[in-house]
Amino acid sequence: MASNLNVTELDFADIKTNLKNYLKQQTVFNDYNFEGSGLSILLDVLAYNTHYNAMAAHLALNEAFLDSAQIRGNVVSRARMLGYVPRSQLAPQAFVNIVVDVSSESGNTPATLELVRGTKLSTNVDGTTYQYVVLETQTAPKLSNKYTFDNVKLVEGTYSTIKYRVDNDIEIQRHQIPHKNVDTTSLRVRVQANEESTQYDIFTLFTTLLNVTPASKIYHIQENTNGYYEIYFGDSVVGTKPENNNIVTMDYVYSSGTASNGANVFSMVDSVGGYSTITVTLVTAAANGVDQESLESIRYNAPLTFTSQNRAVTSDDYRSIILREFSNIAAISTWGGEDEELPDYGRIYICIRPQTAAALTAAEKGEILDTILKGKNVVSITPIIKDPNYSYLELDVEFKYNPNLTDRSAVDLKSVVSDTIDDYDLNDLNKFDGVFRHSSLLRAIDSADPAILSSTVRPFLFQNITPITSAKNDVTLTFPGSFYVPNGTDESVISSTGWNVTGNPTQYFADKAIAGSTNRQIYAYKLEGTVKVTTIEDAGIVTPASGIIKLENFQPTDTTAIRITVVPNSLDIAPKRDQLLSVDSSRTSMTASEDTIAVSGSSGAVDYTTTSRFRS
């Protein structure tokens, strides 16, 4: 029997057993009852002490690494070593026009009127009132007894100001913002000589060493271990250092985050220049409110940002920089021009699905290209932002169930399966790497209820086009993957909903084979009874191998959307580059039938039916 103490265990019971076995081997403790004596209490104390120390060491070691740390302060500290500052909570932004009417005012009115930073408005969302404030001071001239402020930027939250006195006895003095839910993008930092001074120096956020001198008026920001953001200034080498007893003024907005996204009706709370006859007109509804960056997001983005070193060279660099500095992102994809269908060298492509819309606005695209990426991307590379290309899944779902294994009716089971498909759409699709995996969806449906024994899903892809009426249309649709091509000469790869032409019945699109080519000719037709009569012989081309449909030479009399549907060649569908997949629940058909073999045994095989791969 070994006489050495085993020190490899961490569990309390194992530690105590090891101590007990060790002591039993010592001659001084011969004939001791380790279970019933007071020595058992001492062994408990020793085991607990060892267990606590082991756990403390284990946790302390975990907290020392970005990947394993669980305490936010430690994650932030590890990220700071990589030069990464976690994103703060971001306030929803809205744009309005504000008109101040002074036609009923007596006496002289000024030639210009100022709308100051911090002016308050209010809105109501789902019965809750939220405060919005003007973020930037604007001036408007008087025209026809009215002052018009166009495209005023509002942010949700409370406007706050705090002052600190500079104490240079502290080597690096940090000035803490006392609200954890601050929107740091709204922060304005000013320094004045003393409390009586009316002159301020504006300091800007440090982003790059480029052109920074000892006289540059910059400040740095970081999140501290307590979860508050704090700023500090330069050291007279990298940026200027305020003088002793200078006064630092920080004004900012702290916000409720995502709660008021979508607000679209605003009313004034404050007067403007003492006038209260004010009209507020919506330009853009509130959007882009985001909660503070999560721990998992910090873990993901911090190494990417460190790798890029704030320089946009590879496509991943562009992705990490935009993720760090732009908030309205639900999904993002970046790729080089060499990966385009037709290689386009010298360009980097960026595609973003926003959180609250189908595509970015022109202003948001300009912010990314002209502000976020400017000065970071390689001169010879041109970044281009593309809108997402949405393809929608239409699903035929059929499943068999054993009614003896559940209290749910067929209708209830359909509801359960519908919820399962919605969850799959939310968690696995609607992102640029969101592959539709047929077997994964089947597995999720089969697991939705113990009574479901088998399932079949037929996927179809469709896109909607909104035609123009002023000229002949020319539309190109790109789907993920290739199309299934039927063998029948009269069968079509594509199908469409109807569209109208003055003086003619509803028309539709179909296609037919082209001799000696894998492409197919699109034509338009109308129905005379059950007979298809061609109305446009050449309405475009289908390229099944690359999933491209080019429609042309048609001109409807209205702008009713036309749905183009195809059968994918594979049950698994993988989007590329700017493509996104989403399940259209309104076009999901659901069939539930009893499994006659499970209910009746071999006699039920007579009535057992299987599901066709194709629609009848």
Buried (B, 14 or more C-beta within 10 A) or exposed (E): EEEEEEEEBEEBEBBBBBBBBBBEEEEEBEEBEBEEEEBBEEBEEBBEEBBEEBEEEEBEEBBEEBEBBEEBBBBBBBBBEBEBBBBBBBBBBBBBBBBBBBEEEEEEBEEEBBBEBBBBBBBEBEEEEBBBBBBEEBEBEBEEEBBBBEEBBBBBBBBBEBEBEBEEEEEEBBBBBEBBBBBBBBBBBBBBBEEEEEEBEEBEBBBEEEEBEEEBBBBBBBBBEEEBBBBBBBEEEBBBBBEEEBBBBBBBBBBBBBBBBBBEEBEBEBEBBEBEBBBBEBEBBBBBBBBBBEBEBBBBBBBBBBEBEBBBBBBEBBBBBBBBBBBBBBBBBBBBBEEEEEEBEEBBBBBBBBBBBEBBBEEBBEBBBEEBBEEBBBEEBBBEBBEBBBBBBBBBBBBBBBBEBBEBEBEEBBEBBBEBBEEBBEEBBBBBEBBBBBEEBBEBBBEBBEBBBBBBBBBBBBBEBEBEEEEEBEBEBBBBBBBBBEEEEEEBBBBBBBBEBEEEEEBBBBBBBEEEEEBBBBBBBBEEEEEBEEBBEEBBBBBBEBBBBBBBBBBBEEEEEBBBBBBBBEBEBBBBBBBBBBBBEEBBEBEBEBBBBBBBEEEBEEEBEEBEEEEE
